Amino acid sequence: MSLSKGTTNIAWNVFQVVRRSTKNSSAISSQLNARRSQARYHSEVKTTTNPEESATSETPAQEVREGWLFVDSVFPVRIGSWDVRYYIGIFREETLLGRLGSLFEDVQKHGFHVVSLEPQKKDGGVFVKFKYNADDSDAALNEILSDLRVTVEKHGGVPSWLGLPRGNVWLVKGQPWREDLMRYPSPLVKIAFDGPDVDEESLYSLLRPYGRIRDFIPPSPAPAGTLRSTIVTYRNLRAAVRARNTIHGLILPSSPSATTKTRLKTSYQQPIQAHAVRDYVTSHPRIFLPILFFLLGTLTYTIFDPIRALMVEGKMNNWFDFRQFRIYKWLRDNTVQRFSFSQGAEGETPSPKDGAWKERLDAQDTLERYLSDMPNTVAFIHGPQGSGKTRMLTIVLQETGRKALVIDVAELSKATTETALVTGLARQTGYWPVFSFMNSMNNLIDLASVGLIGQKTGLSSSLSDQLKQILEVVGTGLRHVNATYKEVQEKQRKREHLEQLRKEHEAQVRERIREGIWHDGRLDVVAGVGVMSELGIGDEWFSENDADFIPRDAITLSTEKNVDEAKRKQRNTEDLQAIESMPIVIIKNFETKGRGTKRDELLDVLAQWAASLAENQVAHVVVVSANRENAKRLARALPSKPLTIIALSDADNASALSFVKQKLHDVGIDIELIEEQVHCIEKLGGRASDLESLIHKVRSGQSVEEAVEDIVTRGVSELRKNAFGDDLEDAKNLPWAREQAWTIMKQLADKSELPYHDLLLDFPFKGDETALRNMEQAELISIATRNGRPSTIRPGKPVYRYVFKKLVHDPIFQATQDIAFNTKLIAASETIIRTCEQELLTLREIDAGTSTWWGPSFAVKQRREHLLKNMHTAENKIEVLEKQNINLKKILAKAT
């Protein structure tokens, strides 16, 4: 039995094994190992059991020697653990080894015969162990190698896993190192010298036959106990594999004239090593860190920002709201609502009585006009708590059906840390994903960079920068919402236009059929001849006697009118769509109440963002606040255009009574209000929060009179604390003086309103508007405007007028505050007297130098009389105030 036949049988058996490999991979591995051993056995047996052939080729006097060959490119060169080509080579291993063994059968030079084939799959080659007979080993090996290459070339080249012969046969000059370490091939071969260094000329002549060499890196000083080495860079990977596997362990002279020997040890050197990267980073932080942060920033802007803008758009369009899914609506309609007794009430907004809400109609009309025009400014809605701002917005949004993004500043202000604030804003706007932990890491990186490069990297950002970044992406998402809505509306408009044309055409056809004058030209095609058959109708123009005749002038005139009308309608439709496509941004609770600078930073950023949205016509922006003073922040962000101010006030008495009756009726309490009860309810005015409190107390069992009195008494306690402080130390922290608050309350207890500018003229204000603004912000008073300027001062709530009266009529509290007020006023009067005295002394010196024999100069005399008059007025005021203080102290002395 010949070797080729045995190899063919082995290959066939391997093929059968591979076909059955899909069911049992472990069995395949064991069978492949068995076939590999069998192939080696057949190869060795053939070379030792054919004495006749071997006897003819070897000479008995010649020595039997062993040698190694390396055949490259039989298997794929594995360049990493992830290289899947390695497993393809495993499946084709037996076939390739069988074909390779058959190629070596024809070579009989010097008794050449193969002992074993040992694959080196990681390097993509095969080590071939062979025996030969020769006295001159070098000459015999060269002849054997030459014959092998000729034979391989004659048979089409070295078999390869890819089917393309690319490899060759190489003589192993050193010792084969068959290792399976995780050291993968590389174009760089490291050659270590176990002995003196080998010069470059000798290395080049040794290594150049394996492939083109790009560079030599000469040996460098090595630590003690480490061999010196040089690195050879090959042009391609296969050349490095050949050199690595053929010269390892080679012993050669260090130079042509040297007698000492050097043993070469080869290994692969990775082009980029982990320690090299680490060393470069630690050695060049000024270069590496900016590049790294630039790449991270680029990654954020190119990948995450588009995702975040898409998530904002999805939140606006309810893409992620399961209640908008068709399957959910179908299940709800066919399960819950089918067995529900209140189907019609769900989702409906109860319409209030006209009398109860008539004060809000004008404000609602103003808001609707703002939303029906292109935005160029911001709408600012202000009104006291409970005035119906939120309800009005809800009604308008339901009527218009517009998309709205709501940002609640009050919820954001509850955050205790910057991270929580940023996360809360992202949650309200749909901004996702959010890496809130990155800011803390960035701060640590900044601290580390200061130690490394002496300066901060600038990677960390302030709170305002983080908020601006979020809102900028949200603005991009709102633009996408606008564009998407326009596209949907345009498609819908085209569908409606086509549907209208189809219906008009069908109506015309039906009308002609009804009149009996309808003509279908397709019948002429079927029944006619000549031109009638080809065109469907004759080529002559219809006359007035024809049924479908329309004069040409009428056709032209009608067409021009239709085109103009269509263009006009299209322009109107496009303008209307441009407005309807804009989303609405609602910023609720735009208040400056609260402590800390985070709230101020948040309000400033929101104001700037709202102004940019309105100026760029991205969205309609509606800001809701309880205080008119908060509009100043928006006005600074939008200095060139006035705000659209919408004010909501308390309801009148009739509306308040109607509201109370309606609410009590809703809870099953029907009472007829007597005149005294009506008068008590009128004390609360139209403030919805106080009316709600009244309704709650009446439901709890109190009478109307008791409930109103309880509300007034509670207001007195709150006002005493908020306006005057618990003690003198607490009063120092108030943004106004006690005497300023007492002056306003004492006057408002007798009058419904005070002139704004008249109050600023006298003590204790003297032109100081800051105290009034702060009291307005604290809702102690409200300042009405006329023509854009402050006009009058009123109580912060309607019930505060009666609270002021009760507070002023408290004799002990009144005496305490009047004494403090008088003391301040006495001190101010004494200051006036001292100032006048100093000026009179100065006038005396002036008079001594300017007077004549008939008396002092007229100017000095006039000024002296004026100062004396002021001193007299101040002195009289001091005497009156001191008498008042004596009487007030008597009241305090009698108090128990």
C-alpha positions, 0 to 999 in steps of 0.5 A: 500500500503506497503512502499516497493511497494511505494519505488519501484514505486519511483525508477521506476519514477526516472529511467524514469526521468534519461532516459529523462535527455539527452534533458533537464538538468534543468527539470531533476534537478527540477524533482529529487527535487520533487521525493526526497520530495515525498520519504521523504513524503512517508517515514514519512506517512508510519511511522505515518499511520500504527498505528496497527504496531506501537501500538504493538511495543511501550509501552504507558508509554515510552517516544518518543525520536528522534535520528540521524544516519549517513550512510557512503559511499552511495555517492562518497566522494568529494575530490575537486571541480573537482571531477566528481564522485559527479555528478554520485552520483546526478543522482543515489540519488533517487535510493540509498535513496529508497533502503536505506529506504527499508532496515530500514523497517524491524527494529521495535526495540523500535518503531524505524521508519525513519522520514527523509533521508537527504543526505550529498553528499559532505561527501558521506553519509546520515543523517537518522533522526528517532524516538524511544520509550525508557526510557533508551536512551543509551541502546535503541540506542545501541540495535537499532544500533545493529539491523540495522547493522544486517539487513543491513548485511543480505541484502548485505550491504549499497547501494553504488553509485559504486555497492560495499557495503563498508559503515556502519551505525553509531550513531550520538553522537553529532549534525549533521552539514549539511553544503555545504561549500567548505571544502572538506574531508581530512584524518585530522580532527581538533577537537576544544575544547569549554571548557577545553582540553580533554585528549588523552585517552578519545579522542582515545577511542571515535575516534578509533571505526571509523577507524585506527588513525595514530597520534594525534597532541596535542593542541598548544597555541592559540591566544586570542578568538580562541579555542584550538584544536587537529588534528587527522590523520586517516589512510583513508579518510572514517574513517575521514568522519565518525568521523567528522559527528558523534561527531560534537557538542558532549558534554563530560567530559574533563577527566573521573574524571572531572566534567566540560563539553567540547563541540567538534567542528570538521572540516577538515584540509587540508594536505597541506595548502596555508599559510604553503607553503608560510611560508616555502618558505619565511622562507627557501629561500636558500633551496626553490629558488635553487630547484625551479630554478633547476626545471625550468631549467629541464623543459626548457631542457626536453620540450622546447629544443627538440621543438626548435631543431625540429623547426630548423630542420623544417626551414632547410627542409622547413616544414613551407614554404607554397611555398613547399606545394603540394597544393600551387604548384598545385594551382600556376601551374594551376592558376598563371603560366598558364596565365603568359607570363614569366613562363620560366624566373621564378627562373632562374639565368641568366648566365653571360658572361664568360669574365665578370666572369672569375676571379671568376671561380678559387674561385668557384672551390675552394669552390666546392672542400671544399663542396665535402669533409668531413669538418674539417675546415672553409671556409673563403671567403673575397673580397671587396664589390661588388666582387661577393661573394654572387652571387658565393655562390648562384650559388654553392648552386643551383648547389649542391642543399644542405640545407643552414642556413644563419646568417647575422651578419649585420642584427643582429648588427642593434639590439639596445638591447640584447633582440633584438639581441637574438630575431634576431638570433633566428629568423634567425636560426628558434629557437622557442619558445623564451622567451625574457622577461625571461632575464629581469625577471631573473635580477629582481629575482637576485636582489631580491635574493641578498636581501633574501639570500645574493647572486645571484641565477645565473638564469640570463645569459650574452649575450654570454651565451644566444647566446651560448645556442641558437646556441647549440640547432641549432647545435642539429637541424643541426645534426637531419637534417643530420640524416633525410637526410641520412634516406631519401636517404637510403630509396630512394637508396633501392627503386631504387635498388629494381626497378633496380633488377625488371627491370633486371629480366623483361629484362631477361625474355623478352630476353628468351621469344624472343629467345624461351627458357623461362621456367616457372616451374609452368607449371610443377606443373600443368601438371607434376606428381611425383617429377615434380609436387612437385618441378616444375622441375626435381631434376637433374642438367641442362646440356649444352644442356639445354636452361637455363644452366649456369656453376657452376664456372661461377655462383660462379665467377660472384657472387663474382664479383657482391658482391665486386662491390656492396660493393664498390659501396655501400661504395662510395654511403655512402661516397657521401651521408654522404657529401651531407647530411650535411647542409651548414651554411653561416655566412654573413658580418662577420665584426668588423665594428660598435661600442660597445662590443655586436658585438665583443661578437657576432662574438666571439660566432659565431667563436667558434660555427663555429669551433665546427661544422666543427671539429665535422663534423656536417656541412660545414661552410662558412664565408663571409667577406669583409676583410681578417683581420677578419679571425684572429678571426676564426683562434683563434677559430680553432688553430690546423687547417688552414682555407680554404681561398678563395679570390675574387678580382676586375675584370680586365679592359676588364671584367669591360668594358664588365660588363658596356656594358651588364648592359647598354644594359639591360636598353636599352642604346647601346653606342659605347665607345671611347678611352677616355671613355674607359680610364675613365672607367678603372679608376674605375677598376673592383669594382662592386659597383663603376661600378654600380654607373657609370651605374646609373649616365649614366642612369640619363643622365650624360656622362661617363666622367662626371660620372667618375669625379663625382665618383672621386670627391666624393671619395676625400671628403669621404677620406679626412673625413675618413682618416684625420678627420674633425678637430684636435679633430676628428683626435684624435679618428682615430686609426692611425696618420694623417702623417701615412695616408698621407705617404701612400697616397702620395706614392700610388699616384705615385706607384700602390703598395708599399712594405709592410715591407719596409714601416714599416722601416721608419718614421712615422711607425717604425715597427707599423703594427697596423695602417696599419691593421686599415687602411685596415679594414677601406678599405683605403688600401688593403694588398696583401699576398704571401705564407701567409705573407703580401707582398704589399700595394695597394689602398683600391679601384682601383679608390682610386689611382686617388683619392689619386692623386687628393688629393695630387695635391691639393696645399692647402691640400698638404701644410697643410699635409706636414707642419704637417708631417715635424713638426713631423719629425723635432721633431723626429730629434731633439729628436735624437740630444738630445739623441746623446748629452746626450750620448756624455756627458756620453762618455766624462766621460768614456773617462776621466777615460779610456784614455791614454797618446796617446789618447782615447780608440778605442771604445769610439772614434768609438762611438763618431764618429757615434753619431756625424754623426747621429747628423749631418744627423739629423741637415741637415734634420731639416734644409731642412725640415724647408726650406720646411715649409717656402716655404709651408707657403708661398703657404698657405699665397697666398691661397684665 
